[in-house]
Amino acid sequence: MKKIIYTTDYSESSVAALEYAVKLGQLLKMDVIALHVYPSAEEEGKDKKGVREKHQKKLLDFCKSHLGDRYHSSELSVAAIKGNNTAQAVTAFIRDLKVHLVIMGACGTKTLKEMFLSSTTRDMMNACPFPVLAVPADYRPHRICLLY
């Protein structure tokens, strides 16, 4: 089964992308994987499995808190991976998966150019072999219409 990958940094600007990913996954009957990349340095001198599990729990809590009663464990799974470059880590993670789409938040406030895409989003669009959908922070997916 093809999958939709939702990437997050736990920011409020990524919540709209989470909602969009879940809604689109339901519509297309695809699995959605929420993915977070944490810094490799967090594992230095620590239990690597414990660090990953801590981040997976944090990611699950993030998803549950923002989806509320729209969260269903059968429709959304979580994964936390280490990496110092988010785009490279995500690309490596999804390399062998049957991915349909990568969804992430589109935000940034430093310059006019970054108002629409953060540097991580731009990096992902350049590195990812799959389509990347950048969802604006203020978007609310009330209705998604697909035309074939």
Backbone as JSON, one array per atom type, in Angstrom:
{
  "sequence": "MKKIIYTTDYSESSVAALEYAVKLGQLLKMDVIALHVYPSAEEEGKDKKGVREKHQKKLLDFCKSHLGDRYHSSELSVAAIKGNNTAQAVTAFIRDLKVHLVIMGACGTKTLKEMFLSSTTRDMMNACPFPVLAVPADYRPHRICLLY",
  "N": [[0.84, -1.18, 0.0], [0.51, 2.21, -0.8], [2.0, 5.12, 0.7], [1.61, 8.11, 2.65], [3.79, 10.52, 3.73], [4.17, 12.51, 6.49], [5.98, 15.15, 7.65], [7.38, 16.67, 10.55], [8.35, 19.33, 12.77], [7.37, 19.78, 15.18], [6.27, 22.28, 15.38], [3.82, 24.91, 15.59], [3.18, 25.75, 13.08], [3.21, 23.49, 11.58], [0.94, 22.08, 12.03], [-1.33, 22.39, 10.35], [-0.48, 20.99, 8.12], [-0.37, 18.41, 9.16], [-3.11, 17.92, 9.66], [-4.04, 18.06, 7.02], [-2.63, 15.94, 5.82], [-3.69, 13.69, 7.17], [-6.41, 13.86, 6.47], [-6.23, 13.65, 3.66], [-5.06, 11.13, 3.48], [-7.17, 9.55, 4.45], [-9.07, 10.01, 2.47], [-7.8, 9.0, 0.15], [-7.38, 6.47, 0.98], [-4.9, 5.66, 2.09], [-1.99, 4.81, 3.99], [-0.72, 6.86, 6.58], [2.28, 8.2, 7.66], [3.63, 9.79, 10.34], [6.47, 11.68, 10.71], [9.44, 12.49, 12.42], [12.54, 14.16, 12.61], [15.23, 13.99, 14.67], [18.08, 15.57, 16.24], [21.25, 14.01, 15.73], [23.12, 14.24, 17.76], [21.77, 14.0, 20.15], [21.82, 11.36, 20.84], [24.33, 10.77, 21.74], [26.3, 9.1, 24.01], [24.09, 8.02, 25.24], [21.23, 5.85, 25.72], [20.38, 4.66, 22.74], [18.01, 3.51, 21.7], [16.2, 4.29, 23.66], [16.21, 7.09, 23.37], [15.12, 7.36, 20.8], [12.59, 6.21, 21.26], [11.58, 8.04, 23.11], [11.28, 10.31, 21.48], [9.44, 9.3, 19.64], [7.22, 8.94, 21.28], [6.75, 11.61, 22.0], [6.1, 12.62, 19.48], [3.79, 11.13, 18.87], [2.11, 12.06, 20.94], [1.96, 14.76, 20.17], [0.6, 14.54, 17.7], [-1.83, 13.33, 18.54], [-2.8, 15.33, 20.29], [-3.3, 17.47, 18.57], [-5.0, 16.43, 16.65], [-7.08, 15.35, 18.06], [-10.24, 13.89, 18.44], [-10.12, 13.02, 15.87], [-7.95, 11.47, 15.54], [-6.78, 8.29, 14.72], [-5.35, 5.28, 15.38], [-5.11, 3.33, 13.46], [-4.92, 4.69, 11.11], [-2.78, 6.39, 11.2], [0.6, 6.28, 11.77], [3.63, 6.6, 13.71], [7.02, 7.75, 13.48], [10.31, 8.25, 14.55], [13.42, 9.5, 13.7], [17.01, 9.73, 13.62], [19.16, 12.41, 12.62], [21.23, 14.85, 11.05], [20.71, 16.45, 8.96], [17.71, 17.29, 7.84], [16.32, 16.89, 5.35], [17.95, 14.99, 4.03], [17.86, 12.86, 5.88], [15.1, 12.22, 5.91], [14.73, 11.52, 3.21], [16.4, 9.25, 3.06], [15.03, 7.58, 4.85], [12.57, 7.14, 3.54], [13.28, 5.93, 1.21], [13.0, 3.13, 0.51], [10.32, 2.73, 0.79], [6.92, 2.57, -0.36], [6.06, 5.36, -1.35], [3.68, 7.87, -1.81], [3.43, 10.59, -1.51], [4.97, 13.41, 0.1], [4.26, 15.38, 2.83], [4.48, 18.55, 4.29], [4.84, 21.37, 6.5], [4.6, 24.74, 5.31], [6.41, 27.41, 5.92], [7.94, 30.33, 7.31], [9.69, 33.18, 8.39], [11.76, 34.93, 8.15], [12.68, 36.31, 5.82], [11.19, 37.9, 2.93], [11.21, 36.02, 0.88], [11.31, 33.67, 2.34], [8.84, 33.61, 3.49], [7.02, 31.92, 2.41], [8.15, 29.35, 2.06], [10.03, 27.39, 4.23], [13.55, 26.96, 4.91], [14.08, 24.26, 5.32], [11.89, 23.06, 4.06], [12.34, 23.85, 1.4], [14.8, 22.55, 0.98], [13.93, 19.91, 1.19], [12.22, 19.7, -1.02], [14.1, 19.86, -3.03], [15.7, 17.6, -2.58], [14.12, 15.31, -2.32], [12.86, 12.37, -3.88], [10.2, 12.07, -4.37], [6.91, 13.55, -4.82], [6.46, 16.67, -3.09], [4.39, 18.27, -0.88], [3.74, 21.4, 0.28], [2.16, 22.79, 2.91], [0.43, 25.67, 3.79], [0.58, 27.39, 6.94], [-1.8, 28.52, 7.86], [-3.81, 27.15, 6.6], [-6.81, 25.31, 6.45], [-8.06, 22.2, 6.07], [-10.97, 21.86, 5.06], [-12.41, 20.75, 3.01], [-11.35, 18.51, 0.63], [-10.81, 18.09, -2.71], [-10.52, 15.79, -5.27], [-9.51, 15.38, -8.58], [-9.55, 13.22, -11.22]],
  "CA": [[0.0, 0.0, 0.0], [1.27, 3.46, -0.84], [1.97, 5.87, 1.95], [1.83, 9.55, 2.72], [4.7, 10.85, 4.82], [4.01, 13.85, 7.05], [7.14, 15.48, 8.46], [7.09, 17.76, 11.48], [9.32, 19.8, 13.75], [6.5, 20.06, 16.33], [5.87, 23.68, 15.42], [2.42, 25.19, 15.32], [2.99, 25.92, 11.64], [3.11, 22.18, 10.94], [-0.33, 21.45, 12.39], [-2.2, 22.35, 9.17], [0.02, 19.91, 7.27], [-0.82, 17.17, 9.81], [-4.54, 17.77, 9.37], [-4.17, 17.81, 5.59], [-2.12, 14.6, 5.55], [-4.66, 12.71, 7.68], [-7.61, 13.94, 5.65], [-5.91, 13.12, 2.35], [-4.88, 9.7, 3.67], [-8.5, 8.95, 4.55], [-9.71, 10.12, 1.15], [-7.12, 8.13, -0.8], [-7.21, 5.17, 1.63], [-3.46, 5.43, 2.2], [-1.41, 4.93, 5.32], [0.02, 8.09, 6.83], [3.34, 8.08, 8.66], [4.15, 11.05, 10.87], [7.91, 11.48, 10.84], [10.21, 13.58, 13.02], [13.98, 13.96, 12.6], [15.87, 14.63, 15.82], [19.54, 15.68, 16.05], [22.07, 12.84, 16.08], [23.86, 14.53, 18.99], [20.97, 13.6, 21.31], [22.09, 9.96, 21.17], [25.7, 10.61, 22.24], [26.44, 8.66, 25.39], [22.78, 7.66, 25.8], [20.56, 4.68, 25.18], [19.84, 5.08, 21.44], [16.62, 3.08, 21.59], [15.43, 5.13, 24.57], [16.08, 8.42, 22.77], [14.15, 7.24, 19.71], [11.27, 5.98, 21.85], [11.14, 9.32, 23.7], [10.81, 11.16, 20.38], [8.22, 8.72, 19.07], [6.12, 9.27, 22.2], [6.48, 13.04, 21.85], [5.43, 12.78, 18.19], [2.44, 10.6, 19.02], [1.36, 13.02, 21.77], [1.73, 15.94, 19.32], [-0.46, 14.21, 16.74], [-3.09, 13.13, 19.28], [-3.3, 16.58, 20.85], [-3.79, 18.36, 17.52], [-6.08, 15.79, 15.89], [-8.2, 15.08, 18.96], [-11.02, 12.69, 18.1], [-9.83, 12.62, 14.48], [-6.8, 10.56, 15.56], [-7.06, 6.86, 14.73], [-4.06, 4.59, 15.26], [-5.1, 2.52, 12.24], [-4.71, 5.57, 9.96], [-1.58, 7.2, 11.39], [1.67, 5.72, 12.59], [4.68, 7.59, 13.96], [8.41, 7.3, 13.42], [11.32, 9.26, 14.85], [14.73, 9.07, 13.21], [18.05, 10.71, 13.89], [19.8, 12.98, 11.44], [21.64, 16.24, 11.18], [20.12, 17.15, 7.82], [16.35, 16.74, 7.78], [15.99, 16.42, 4.0], [18.69, 13.75, 3.77], [17.35, 11.81, 6.76], [13.78, 11.82, 5.42], [14.93, 10.84, 1.93], [16.93, 7.92, 3.36], [13.97, 6.81, 5.5], [11.5, 6.77, 2.62], [13.86, 5.36, -0.01], [12.48, 1.81, 0.17], [8.88, 2.67, 1.02], [6.08, 2.95, -1.49], [5.56, 6.67, -0.95], [2.89, 8.6, -2.8], [3.55, 12.03, -1.31], [5.51, 13.91, 1.36], [3.54, 16.6, 3.2], [5.11, 19.27, 5.38], [4.41, 22.75, 6.64], [5.3, 25.78, 4.54], [6.44, 28.61, 6.74], [9.21, 31.02, 7.46], [9.38, 34.59, 8.61], [12.97, 35.74, 8.15], [12.7, 37.21, 4.67], [10.01, 37.75, 2.08], [11.35, 34.77, 0.16], [11.04, 32.57, 3.26], [7.48, 33.67, 4.01], [6.24, 30.84, 1.83], [8.8, 28.07, 2.27], [11.19, 27.41, 5.12], [14.72, 26.37, 4.25], [13.93, 22.81, 5.37], [10.93, 22.69, 3.01], [13.04, 23.98, 0.11], [15.77, 21.46, 0.9], [13.19, 18.67, 0.95], [11.75, 19.71, -2.4], [15.26, 19.62, -3.89], [16.33, 16.31, -2.33], [13.18, 14.19, -2.28], [12.49, 11.82, -5.19], [8.75, 11.99, -4.43], [6.29, 14.88, -4.73], [6.4, 17.29, -1.77], [3.32, 19.25, -0.76], [3.97, 22.33, 1.38], [0.86, 23.3, 3.34], [0.54, 26.91, 4.58], [0.21, 27.25, 8.34], [-3.18, 28.95, 8.13], [-4.75, 26.38, 5.79], [-7.65, 24.36, 7.15], [-8.63, 21.33, 5.03], [-12.39, 21.57, 5.28], [-12.83, 19.87, 1.93], [-10.33, 18.23, -0.38], [-11.45, 17.57, -3.91], [-9.56, 15.19, -6.2], [-9.98, 15.19, -9.94], [-8.71, 12.25, -11.94]],
  "C": [[0.88, 1.24, 0.0], [1.04, 4.25, 0.43], [2.13, 7.37, 1.71], [2.72, 9.78, 3.93], [4.46, 12.3, 5.22], [5.23, 14.11, 7.93], [6.82, 16.69, 9.35], [8.3, 18.08, 12.36], [8.61, 20.18, 15.05], [6.04, 21.51, 16.4], [4.38, 23.82, 15.13], [2.15, 25.33, 13.82], [2.91, 24.59, 10.91], [1.78, 21.48, 11.21], [-1.27, 21.36, 11.18], [-1.78, 21.22, 8.24], [-0.38, 18.54, 7.84], [-2.28, 16.91, 9.47], [-4.77, 17.42, 7.9], [-3.74, 16.38, 5.27], [-3.13, 13.53, 5.98], [-5.91, 12.7, 6.81], [-7.37, 13.34, 4.26], [-5.69, 11.6, 2.42], [-6.2, 8.96, 3.75], [-9.17, 8.92, 3.18], [-9.12, 9.13, 0.15], [-6.94, 6.7, -0.28], [-5.74, 4.75, 1.63], [-3.04, 5.55, 3.65], [-0.66, 6.25, 5.41], [1.05, 7.81, 7.93], [3.79, 9.48, 9.05], [5.61, 10.82, 11.22], [8.57, 12.72, 11.44], [11.69, 13.2, 12.98], [14.57, 14.72, 13.79], [17.38, 14.64, 15.61], [20.3, 14.44, 16.52], [22.77, 13.02, 17.42], [23.08, 14.1, 20.24], [21.26, 12.17, 21.74], [23.47, 9.75, 21.78], [25.71, 10.25, 23.72], [25.13, 8.24, 26.04], [22.29, 6.37, 25.16], [19.86, 5.09, 23.89], [18.37, 4.71, 21.29], [15.72, 3.96, 22.48], [15.2, 6.53, 24.03], [15.04, 8.39, 21.66], [12.73, 7.06, 20.25], [10.71, 7.25, 22.48], [10.58, 10.24, 22.62], [9.55, 10.61, 19.74], [7.02, 9.01, 19.97], [5.75, 10.74, 22.08], [5.71, 13.31, 20.55], [3.99, 12.28, 18.26], [1.57, 11.54, 19.84], [1.02, 14.28, 20.98], [0.57, 15.69, 18.37], [-1.81, 14.06, 17.43], [-3.66, 14.45, 19.78], [-3.87, 17.5, 19.77], [-4.91, 17.75, 16.69], [-7.3, 15.52, 16.76], [-8.92, 13.81, 18.56], [-10.86, 12.26, 16.65], [-8.63, 11.69, 14.39], [-7.29, 9.12, 15.62], [-5.75, 6.14, 14.47], [-3.98, 3.73, 14.0], [-4.8, 3.37, 11.0], [-3.41, 6.36, 10.03], [-0.59, 6.48, 12.28], [2.77, 6.77, 12.72], [6.05, 6.94, 13.88], [9.31, 8.48, 13.72], [12.67, 8.7, 14.41], [15.76, 10.14, 13.53], [18.64, 11.2, 12.57], [20.17, 14.42, 11.68], [21.13, 17.1, 10.03], [18.76, 16.52, 7.59], [16.03, 16.17, 6.41], [16.69, 15.1, 3.69], [18.17, 12.6, 4.62], [15.99, 11.3, 6.29], [13.91, 11.04, 4.12], [15.46, 9.42, 2.15], [15.85, 7.02, 3.97], [12.95, 6.3, 4.49], [11.98, 6.07, 1.35], [13.21, 4.05, -0.43], [10.98, 1.65, 0.45], [8.13, 3.03, -0.26], [5.36, 4.25, -1.13], [4.83, 7.33, -2.12], [3.2, 10.1, -2.74], [4.2, 12.32, 0.04], [4.81, 15.24, 1.63], [4.25, 17.23, 4.39], [4.59, 20.7, 5.41], [5.24, 23.69, 5.78], [5.26, 27.04, 5.38], [7.84, 29.17, 6.78], [8.92, 32.49, 7.58], [10.6, 35.49, 8.5], [13.01, 36.75, 7.01], [11.43, 36.99, 3.86], [10.04, 36.43, 1.35], [10.98, 33.58, 1.05], [9.64, 32.62, 3.86], [6.66, 32.49, 3.52], [6.85, 29.46, 2.09], [9.98, 28.23, 3.22], [12.36, 26.77, 4.38], [14.65, 24.85, 4.26], [12.98, 22.33, 4.28], [11.59, 22.78, 1.64], [14.06, 22.87, -0.07], [15.08, 20.14, 0.57], [12.72, 18.6, -0.5], [12.9, 19.43, -3.37], [15.8, 18.21, -3.75], [15.4, 15.11, -2.51], [12.82, 13.69, -3.68], [10.98, 11.7, -5.38], [8.17, 13.4, -4.39], [6.23, 15.37, -3.28], [5.32, 18.36, -1.81], [3.59, 20.09, 0.47], [2.65, 23.01, 1.71], [1.06, 24.56, 4.18], [-0.01, 26.72, 5.99], [-1.24, 27.6, 8.63], [-4.22, 28.18, 7.32], [-5.53, 25.4, 6.67], [-8.36, 23.51, 6.11], [-10.08, 20.94, 5.3], [-12.88, 20.56, 4.24], [-11.69, 19.73, 0.93], [-11.02, 17.56, -1.54], [-10.37, 17.03, -4.85], [-10.21, 15.02, -7.56], [-9.03, 14.24, -10.64], [-8.91, 12.4, -13.42]]
}
